[in-house]
Each structure stands twice: as C-alpha cells, then as structure tokens.
Amino acid sequence: MNMEILKYTIPALLVVLVVYILLYQLFKMERQARETELKKTALPLITSTRLRAYERLTLLLERINPNNLLINSTAPDQTCLELQSELLATIRREFEHNTSQQIYVSELLWQEIDEARENLIQLINTCSAQCKADEPATKLANIIVEVFNTPEDTALNAALRMLKDEVKKLL
C-alpha cells in the first residue's frame, strides 16, 4: 500500500516542483521586463534632471569664484571685516541653496565641490588675517584676487573640471 501511494505522490511532487520553478522564473522575467521598461521611460526625465543639477553646480562654482564673488560683494565704504563676513555669508548661502543637487552627481564630485568651498573659505580667512578689521575692503579684495590667481591649480578649477568630465560621461 505504501508503495502504491509513493508511486503517485513522487511524480505529483515532481510536477508541482517543476511548475513552481517555471512560474518563479516566469515571474522573475516579467518583473525584470517591467523594471527595464520603467527605466527606459524614466531615463529621459532622469537625464534632464541630472543635467539641470550639473548646470546649477556649475553656476555655484562660478558664483563662488573669487573673481566673480568680489565683484558682487564689494561696496565702496566697506571694511575688511564687513567684506569677509559678506563673502563667507554669500558662499554659505550659495552652497546651501544647491545642497540638494548632490543626489544627482557622484559622491566623489560632491566631495570635490565641498572641498573647493572649504578651500575658498580658508583662503578668505587667511587673507583676512593679513588685514586690519577697519581697513578698506579693497585691500582684502586685492589680496584675495592676488592669492587666488596664482599659477597653481585651485580646488575650484579642479571641481569644475571634474564636473565637466562627469557630464561628458553622462552624454
């Protein structure tokens, strides 16, 4: 009697197992096909969003470039201390305004941009230490431009170069 039951049970179990494996594979292929289709339809939107993020980060780097930053931040009756405060506040504001863009770029690029910001803050503070607080802001501006425009490569230029390279890889 046991042999009789095993004669019918084993083939039935094998059939159930084969059907399970086939259905599992079928559902897996269906899920992969849906994911591929979703990625295909979302790719233009994602690419467009990422390109806008790269544009905004390029603007950030250009706006915090001392050559541009000083033009927009220096007032005729300003002191060195006031200019330093204004420059640091502007850099902080620009950076905070664009912080959300980091989700669209590589972590390495974001670290490079953050390092460029830190180096620029350090440059401004170092140059400010060479001036008295109540001296005219033009003195501090001249020192910053002179130090920033040295022949060696700056972190700002390195970040901009890396950003451009990443965009080229995207396209």
Backbone as CSV, one residue per row, in Angstrom:
resi,resn,N_x,N_y,N_z,CA_x,CA_y,CA_z,C_x,C_y,C_z
1,MET,0.815,-1.185,0.000,0.000,0.000,0.000,0.865,1.259,0.000
2,ASN,1.953,1.299,0.817,2.860,2.439,0.851,3.530,2.657,-0.501
3,MET,3.869,1.595,-1.150,4.497,1.700,-2.463,3.522,2.288,-3.464
4,GLU,2.288,1.908,-3.295,1.240,2.383,-4.178,1.084,3.908,-4.021
5,ILE,1.118,4.409,-2.804,0.987,5.848,-2.526,2.212,6.589,-3.044
6,LEU,3.399,6.034,-2.816,4.637,6.677,-3.285,4.671,6.727,-4.809
7,LYS,4.101,5.744,-5.458,4.093,5.691,-6.905,3.341,6.892,-7.488
8,TYR,2.340,7.376,-6.783,1.559,8.517,-7.258,2.038,9.849,-6.652
9,THR,2.546,9.810,-5.451,2.948,11.016,-4.738,4.243,11.611,-5.292
10,ILE,5.229,10.789,-5.543,6.527,11.288,-6.018,6.383,11.989,-7.374
11,PRO,5.735,11.400,-8.367,5.566,12.125,-9.629,4.760,13.420,-9.455
12,ALA,3.750,13.383,-8.596,2.955,14.590,-8.361,3.809,15.686,-7.724
13,LEU,4.647,15.318,-6.765,5.548,16.294,-6.131,6.544,16.851,-7.141
14,LEU,7.055,15.991,-8.015,7.980,16.459,-9.057,7.298,17.434,-10.009
15,VAL,6.068,17.157,-10.367,5.317,18.054,-11.246,5.096,19.397,-10.549
16,VAL,4.706,19.349,-9.286,4.497,20.592,-8.522,5.800,21.380,-8.439
17,LEU,6.900,20.718,-8.187,8.196,21.381,-8.094,8.596,22.020,-9.430
18,VAL,8.412,21.301,-10.512,8.739,21.838,-11.841,7.860,23.041,-12.165
19,VAL,6.571,22.951,-11.878,5.646,24.069,-12.119,6.059,25.274,-11.275
20,TYR,6.401,25.035,-10.015,6.846,26.131,-9.139,8.079,26.812,-9.723
21,ILE,9.064,26.030,-10.141,10.302,26.601,-10.688,10.000,27.391,-11.960
22,LEU,9.174,26.840,-12.829,8.825,27.538,-14.074,8.072,28.834,-13.799
23,LEU,7.113,28.801,-12.879,6.374,30.022,-12.534,7.288,31.063,-11.890
24,TYR,8.185,30.602,-11.031,9.134,31.521,-10.398,9.978,32.225,-11.467
25,GLN,10.497,31.462,-12.414,11.312,32.030,-13.491,10.490,32.986,-14.352
26,LEU,9.254,32.617,-14.647,8.376,33.457,-15.454,8.117,34.791,-14.759
27,PHE,7.776,34.746,-13.475,7.516,35.979,-12.727,8.779,36.829,-12.604
28,LYS,9.894,36.176,-12.453,11.169,36.898,-12.364,11.452,37.624,-13.680
29,MET,11.233,36.946,-14.806,11.449,37.574,-16.110,10.467,38.719,-16.342
30,GLU,9.224,38.543,-15.912,8.216,39.604,-16.035,8.619,40.839,-15.229
31,ARG,9.072,40.613,-14.003,9.493,41.726,-13.145,10.681,42.458,-13.771
32,GLN,11.641,41.717,-14.281,12.796,42.336,-14.932,12.377,43.121,-16.164
33,ALA,11.432,42.599,-16.925,10.949,43.299,-18.117,10.255,44.600,-17.717
34,ARG,9.448,44.572,-16.657,8.786,45.798,-16.172,9.806,46.815,-15.685
35,GLU,10.813,46.361,-14.948,11.850,47.266,-14.453,12.617,47.896,-15.613
36,THR,12.926,47.087,-16.619,13.639,47.603,-17.789,12.793,48.637,-18.519
37,GLU,11.519,48.364,-18.682,10.619,49.301,-19.350,10.487,50.594,-18.546
38,LEU,10.387,50.468,-17.241,10.292,51.646,-16.378,11.557,52.499,-16.491
39,LYS,12.699,51.844,-16.468,13.962,52.581,-16.604,14.039,53.270,-17.957
40,LYS,13.579,52.582,-18.988,13.632,53.133,-20.337,12.765,54.384,-20.458
41,THR,11.580,54.356,-19.848,10.690,55.514,-19.925,11.142,56.646,-19.004
42,ALA,11.796,56.303,-17.894,12.230,57.326,-16.937,13.577,57.944,-17.307
43,LEU,14.351,57.284,-18.159,15.705,57.747,-18.477,15.760,59.185,-19.014
44,PRO,14.907,59.580,-19.960,14.973,60.972,-20.432,14.721,61.988,-19.320
45,LEU,13.768,61.691,-18.451,13.460,62.596,-17.341,14.631,62.675,-16.367
46,ILE,15.204,61.529,-16.043,16.338,61.493,-15.114,17.537,62.216,-15.710
47,THR,17.803,61.979,-16.975,18.932,62.641,-17.634,18.740,64.152,-17.639
48,SER,17.539,64.592,-17.938,17.238,66.025,-17.941,17.445,66.630,-16.552
49,THR,16.981,65.936,-15.534,17.125,66.420,-14.158,18.595,66.473,-13.753
50,ARG,19.327,65.441,-14.115,20.759,65.419,-13.778,21.504,66.545,-14.489
51,LEU,21.163,66.806,-15.738,21.825,67.897,-16.462,21.538,69.247,-15.814
52,ARG,20.312,69.443,-15.357,19.992,70.695,-14.641,20.796,70.808,-13.351
53,ALA,20.996,69.680,-12.677,21.799,69.686,-11.447,23.252,70.063,-11.777
54,TYR,23.790,69.511,-12.842,25.154,69.866,-13.248,25.244,71.355,-13.608
55,GLU,24.213,71.866,-14.269,24.194,73.299,-14.599,24.197,74.148,-13.333
56,ARG,23.373,73.766,-12.370,23.299,74.533,-11.123,24.607,74.477,-10.344
57,LEU,25.252,73.315,-10.349,26.528,73.198,-9.645,27.626,73.983,-10.366
58,THR,27.537,74.047,-11.691,28.483,74.885,-12.441,28.282,76.343,-12.060
59,LEU,27.027,76.764,-11.984,26.732,78.137,-11.555,27.247,78.401,-10.142
60,LEU,27.060,77.437,-9.253,27.570,77.567,-7.884,29.068,77.821,-7.901
61,LEU,29.802,76.983,-8.628,31.259,77.130,-8.670,31.675,78.458,-9.299
62,GLU,30.949,78.891,-10.304,31.266,80.179,-10.933,30.927,81.350,-10.005
63,ARG,29.834,81.240,-9.287,29.433,82.331,-8.388,30.360,82.476,-7.196
64,ILE,30.920,81.355,-6.713,31.812,81.470,-5.555,33.268,81.657,-5.967
65,ASN,33.518,81.723,-7.251,34.863,82.046,-7.730,35.181,83.466,-7.255
66,PRO,36.301,83.664,-6.561,36.600,84.991,-6.012,36.550,86.126,-7.032
67,ASN,36.943,85.845,-8.263,36.900,86.895,-9.285,35.475,87.389,-9.516
68,ASN,34.501,86.503,-9.444,33.095,86.886,-9.607,32.477,87.314,-8.286
69,LEU,32.842,86.639,-7.241,32.280,86.897,-5.914,32.606,88.314,-5.437
70,LEU,33.823,88.739,-5.657,34.235,90.063,-5.187,33.530,91.186,-5.937
71,ILE,33.248,90.981,-7.208,32.542,91.993,-7.990,31.153,92.238,-7.404
72,ASN,30.492,91.169,-6.992,29.123,91.272,-6.488,29.033,91.601,-4.998
73,SER,30.145,91.493,-4.268,30.078,91.645,-2.813,30.761,92.896,-2.273
74,THR,31.573,93.536,-3.067,32.357,94.660,-2.564,31.595,95.973,-2.737
75,ALA,31.485,96.720,-1.633,30.871,98.049,-1.644,31.955,99.076,-1.325
76,PRO,31.822,100.315,-1.821,32.879,101.320,-1.656,33.246,101.664,-0.206
77,ASP,32.280,101.713,0.674,32.568,102.129,2.053,32.700,100.949,3.011
78,GLN,32.932,99.776,2.491,33.017,98.560,3.294,34.401,98.405,3.928
79,THR,34.443,97.780,5.108,35.718,97.466,5.752,36.095,96.024,5.429
80,CYS,37.320,95.674,5.760,37.784,94.303,5.525,36.922,93.290,6.270
81,LEU,36.603,93.592,7.498,35.783,92.685,8.308,34.393,92.504,7.696
82,GLU,33.807,93.585,7.240,32.485,93.508,6.614,32.541,92.693,5.317
83,LEU,33.589,92.912,4.545,33.728,92.159,3.298,33.918,90.674,3.590
84,GLN,34.747,90.355,4.558,34.959,88.952,4.918,33.631,88.309,5.309
85,SER,32.873,88.974,6.149,31.571,88.448,6.582,30.630,88.273,5.393
86,GLU,30.598,89.244,4.522,29.734,89.183,3.340,30.129,88.025,2.417
87,LEU,31.417,87.859,2.196,31.897,86.784,1.325,31.544,85.416,1.898
88,LEU,31.806,85.230,3.180,31.515,83.946,3.822,30.010,83.662,3.828
89,ALA,29.211,84.681,4.063,27.748,84.501,4.057,27.249,84.151,2.657
90,THR,27.808,84.794,1.654,27.405,84.519,0.273,27.769,83.092,-0.122
91,ILE,28.968,82.661,0.227,29.400,81.291,-0.078,28.483,80.294,0.621
92,ARG,28.202,80.529,1.885,27.332,79.643,2.653,25.935,79.587,2.026
93,ARG,25.396,80.745,1.665,24.064,80.828,1.065,24.004,80.070,-0.273
94,GLU,24.985,80.332,-1.114,25.033,79.661,-2.421,25.130,78.146,-2.254
95,PHE,25.975,77.724,-1.344,26.179,76.292,-1.139,24.904,75.640,-0.595
96,GLU,24.285,76.257,0.402,23.069,75.710,0.988,21.937,75.654,-0.031
97,HIS,21.903,76.636,-0.910,20.865,76.686,-1.941,20.991,75.511,-2.917
98,ASN,22.201,75.007,-3.084,22.441,73.939,-4.061,22.766,72.588,-3.438
99,THR,22.618,72.459,-2.148,22.964,71.216,-1.460,22.160,70.026,-1.983
100,SER,20.923,70.244,-2.337,20.079,69.138,-2.796,20.571,68.527,-4.115
101,GLN,21.400,69.224,-4.833,21.892,68.726,-6.126,22.841,67.545,-5.969
102,GLN,23.312,67.325,-4.754,24.272,66.244,-4.537,23.691,64.862,-4.837
103,ILE,22.382,64.721,-4.804,21.795,63.407,-5.081,21.877,63.041,-6.560
104,TYR,22.173,64.000,-7.418,22.222,63.742,-8.861,23.636,63.559,-9.394
105,VAL,24.632,63.782,-8.559,26.023,63.673,-9.017,26.747,62.611,-8.194
106,SER,27.915,62.234,-8.665,28.678,61.219,-7.940,29.142,61.769,-6.593
107,GLU,29.354,60.870,-5.671,29.806,61.276,-4.348,31.190,61.927,-4.427
108,LEU,32.011,61.413,-5.314,33.355,61.965,-5.492,33.290,63.417,-5.966
109,LEU,32.405,63.706,-6.913,32.254,65.079,-7.396,31.737,65.978,-6.285
110,TRP,30.760,65.507,-5.531,30.224,66.332,-4.449,31.311,66.636,-3.410
111,GLN,32.141,65.646,-3.107,33.245,65.867,-2.169,34.217,66.911,-2.727
112,GLU,34.451,66.867,-4.012,35.345,67.839,-4.655,34.766,69.252,-4.571
113,ILE,33.472,69.375,-4.783,32.803,70.682,-4.688,32.849,71.189,-3.251
114,ASP,32.593,70.308,-2.300,32.652,70.688,-0.888,34.071,71.099,-0.497
115,GLU,35.050,70.378,-1.004,36.450,70.724,-0.724,36.806,72.088,-1.323
116,ALA,36.299,72.368,-2.502,36.540,73.670,-3.134,35.952,74.791,-2.273
117,ARG,34.762,74.563,-1.742,34.128,75.553,-0.856,34.971,75.761,0.401
118,GLU,35.407,74.654,1.004,36.228,74.746,2.222,37.545,75.485,1.952
119,ASN,38.185,75.176,0.836,39.441,75.848,0.482,39.228,77.339,0.272
120,LEU,38.110,77.692,-0.328,37.819,79.104,-0.565,37.574,79.837,0.750
121,ILE,36.843,79.212,1.659,36.617,79.819,2.982,37.951,80.006,3.703
122,GLN,38.789,78.984,3.608,40.117,79.055,4.226,40.950,80.191,3.602
123,LEU,40.880,80.324,2.291,41.606,81.389,1.583,41.143,82.762,2.064
124,ILE,39.839,82.952,2.162,39.290,84.242,2.599,39.727,84.547,4.031
125,ASN,39.654,83.559,4.904,40.052,83.775,6.299,41.549,84.044,6.421
126,THR,42.357,83.340,5.642,43.812,83.556,5.662,44.157,84.955,5.156
127,CYS,43.513,85.356,4.069,43.767,86.691,3.524,43.269,87.778,4.477
128,SER,42.156,87.516,5.151,41.613,88.493,6.108,42.554,88.702,7.287
129,ALA,43.298,87.673,7.633,44.236,87.788,8.746,45.375,88.752,8.418
130,GLN,45.579,89.021,7.142,46.640,89.937,6.717,46.191,91.394,6.738
131,CYS,44.926,91.625,7.046,44.373,92.987,7.074,43.856,93.321,8.466
132,LYS,43.802,94.600,8.736,43.141,95.056,9.957,41.651,95.144,9.671
133,ALA,40.850,94.906,10.687,39.395,94.842,10.520,38.799,96.116,9.938
134,ASP,39.367,97.274,10.283,38.768,98.540,9.843,39.392,99.112,8.571
135,GLU,40.306,98.388,7.942,40.901,98.854,6.684,39.864,98.746,5.561
136,PRO,40.074,99.480,4.477,39.118,99.412,3.355,39.053,97.998,2.763
137,ALA,37.870,97.617,2.343,37.627,96.280,1.798,38.436,96.024,0.530
138,THR,38.794,97.080,-0.179,39.556,96.901,-1.420,40.901,96.241,-1.160
139,LYS,41.479,96.503,0.017,42.754,95.864,0.354,42.580,94.347,0.443
140,LEU,41.551,93.904,1.150,41.274,92.469,1.273,40.945,91.877,-0.098
141,ALA,40.152,92.590,-0.878,39.781,92.103,-2.223,41.025,91.907,-3.078
142,ASN,41.941,92.844,-3.027,43.178,92.740,-3.819,44.021,91.543,-3.376
143,ILE,44.118,91.329,-2.079,44.895,90.193,-1.560,44.266,88.871,-2.005
144,ILE,42.941,88.776,-1.902,42.249,87.544,-2.291,42.465,87.257,-3.774
145,VAL,42.292,88.263,-4.603,42.474,88.069,-6.054,43.908,87.670,-6.362
146,GLU,44.849,88.325,-5.724,46.265,88.031,-5.953,46.601,86.584,-5.564
147,VAL,46.135,86.157,-4.401,46.426,84.804,-3.934,45.681,83.768,-4.777
148,PHE,44.426,84.043,-5.091,43.622,83.078,-5.847,44.136,82.890,-7.269
149,ASN,44.613,83.948,-7.874,45.044,83.881,-9.273,46.508,83.494,-9.440
150,THR,47.043,82.767,-8.493,48.405,82.260,-8.641,48.408,81.187,-9.717
151,PRO,49.565,80.890,-10.281,49.626,79.922,-11.377,49.176,78.502,-11.014
152,GLU,49.259,78.125,-9.745,48.894,76.753,-9.397,47.385,76.542,-9.518
153,ASP,47.008,75.301,-9.783,45.604,74.939,-9.954,44.869,75.082,-8.622
154,THR,43.630,75.561,-8.674,42.836,75.726,-7.459,41.839,74.573,-7.327
155,ALA,41.351,74.388,-6.128,40.347,73.351,-5.883,39.063,73.667,-6.645
156,LEU,38.790,74.940,-6.823,37.610,75.364,-7.571,37.715,74.924,-9.034
157,ASN,38.875,75.134,-9.627,39.090,74.710,-11.015,39.056,73.189,-11.134
158,ALA,39.613,72.496,-10.153,39.604,71.027,-10.171,38.167,70.502,-10.091
159,ALA,37.348,71.112,-9.247,35.951,70.695,-9.123,35.189,70.957,-10.419
160,LEU,35.439,72.099,-11.029,34.779,72.430,-12.293,35.197,71.462,-13.398
161,ARG,36.451,71.127,-13.425,36.960,70.169,-14.416,36.323,68.788,-14.210
162,MET,36.232,68.350,-12.954,35.628,67.053,-12.652,34.143,67.056,-13.027
163,LEU,33.469,68.157,-12.775,32.062,68.288,-13.124,31.879,68.150,-14.636
164,LYS,32.711,68.824,-15.396,32.626,68.737,-16.863,32.913,67.322,-17.352
165,ASP,33.866,66.662,-16.740,34.178,65.284,-17.122,32.998,64.349,-16.851
166,GLU,32.328,64.565,-15.724,31.189,63.721,-15.383,30.036,63.941,-16.354
167,VAL,29.841,65.174,-16.779,28.786,65.465,-17.756,29.122,64.793,-19.091
168,LYS,30.374,64.843,-19.492,30.770,64.195,-20.750,30.497,62.698,-20.706
169,LYS,30.731,62.073,-19.547,30.460,60.636,-19.412,28.968,60.351,-19.479
170,LEU,28.154,61.271,-18.959,26.705,61.112,-18.976,26.172,61.168,-20.398
171,LEU,26.763,62.058,-21.188,26.301,62.221,-22.566,27.081,61.301,-23.454
